[in-house]
Amino acid sequence: MINSQLLQKGHTSCEVQLSDKIENSIIKKNWAELDQELKKTFSPGSELELYLKSLFNYTQLEHMIAIRSAPEDEEGIWHEDWSRQLAFSLSLNFSPSLIQGGSLLLRKKRQKEVIEFPAQPYGKLIIFLTGAHEFEHRVTKVSKGERIVCAGWLS
């Protein structure tokens, strides 16, 4: 069962303390190492896993590193990730003020009201409902800079 406050609002967020190894992997652009360090961050018994389980007692967590850079980035399309219960975006941006675009947009399906999360600071985690709960999302085109997040899903 999903946390009732999250169900009402459609999203929640928190600050995550990330290891120095994650920061160093980003600086070195060592994406394989970063992926391994993120797996540790979400591992069973970790502080982050316990927090996520307080929102939804999932059995599967998937993640990927998503890098969007100007000028070749494209506008994202509205989609719902309907096969998962929750989705998340963990910011790995050291200087979000240098990024133009790259906003995460969230809305209830068939409604005009959109919640916008511009590029977030390093360690900011946004958790949101998916199509399984009548929500959809997209990411706007990055027109300046580079946006790096760990995107993920809970099932």
N, C-alpha and C positions, 0 to 999 in steps of 0.2 A: 504494500500500500504506500502511496506517495504522501508525504507530509502535507497536511491540510492547508497550511499557509502558502506553500508552493503551488498547490492546486488552484487556490483562489487568485493569486497574483500572476501566475504563469512563469515566474522567474524568481531567482534569488541570487545573491552574490556574496563572496567573502574574499578575504586576503589569504593567500597561501604562502607560507615560508618555504622557499625553494633552496635547494642545496647549492653550495659553491660550484659543485661539479656541473650542475645544469647551466649556471651562468657561464662557466668556462667553455662548455660545449657550444653555447650560442656564439660566444666571442670568436671561437675557432671555426665556427660553421661546420662542426663535426656532427652531422645530423644522425649518424648511426649511434654515436656515443650519447647524444641527447635523448634519442629514443630509449636507450637502455636505462638511462637515469630517470626518465619519466615513468617507465615501468616500475622502478623501485618506489617512486613517489606515490603511486597508486596501489602498491602491493598490499596483500592481506595483512591486517593489523596496523597499517600505517595510520597516522593521524588523519590524513586526507580520506583514506578508505572509510574510517569510522564516521567522519562527517558526512560523506556521501551516503553511507548506509543509514544514517539518521534521517535522510530525506527520502530514500527509497531503498528497500532491501533487495538490491539487484543480485543477479547471479553471474552476469557477464559485463565486463567493461572493455570497450574498444577505444583506441585512441590513434591519432595520427598527427604529424607535424604539418601544419598548413602555413605556407609562405606565399604571400601575395606582394608583388613588387610593381612599382610604376616603372616604365610607362606601359609595359605589356599586359598588365592586369585587365581583366574584363569584369563587367557588372555581373554579380551573381543572380541566380534566378530564385524565385520563391519555391521552397520545397519543404517537406514535412517530416522526413526521416520516420515515417509512420511505423516501421518495424521495431523501433526502440521506444522506451518509455520516457527517458530524459536524454538531453544532449547538454554538452558543456563546451565552454571556450575558456581556456587558461592562457592569459596573456603572457607572452615572452618578450614583450617590447620594452627596451630600456628607456627610449625617448618617444613616448606616444605623441607628444606635441609636434614632432617632426613628420608625422604621418598625416596626409590628407586623404580622406576617404577611408575605406576599410571598416566602416561601421557595421556592426551586427544589428540587423533589424528583425524584430519579432512582432507577430500579430496573431490574433485569433482568426482562424480561417473565415473568409467571406466578410471580414470587417475592415473598415478603413483606418481605424486607430492603430498607429504603429509606435512601438517602443524602440528607441534608438540608443544603442550603446556604441559611442565612438571608440576608436582605438584606446584600449585600457592600459594602465600602468603595469609594469612587471609584477607578476604574482597575483593579479586580480582574476578570480574565477567567477564566471557567470554560468549558472545552471538554469536550463529552461525546458519547458514542456515541448513535446513533439506532436506530430500528427495524430498519435494515439490519443491525444487529449485536445484535438482540434486546433493545434497551433502550427504555424509555419514560420520559416525564417529565411533570410538571405544575407549576404555580405555585399556591401557596395564596393565599387571599383576603387582601388588604391591609385590615386592620381599623383601622389608624391610620397617618396619614402618606401619603406618595406615593413609589412605587418607580419609578425610571426606569432602563431598561437598553437597550442596543443588543443585540437578539437577532439571531442570524444562523445561516446554514447553509453548509456546504461540500459541493460535489458534484464 
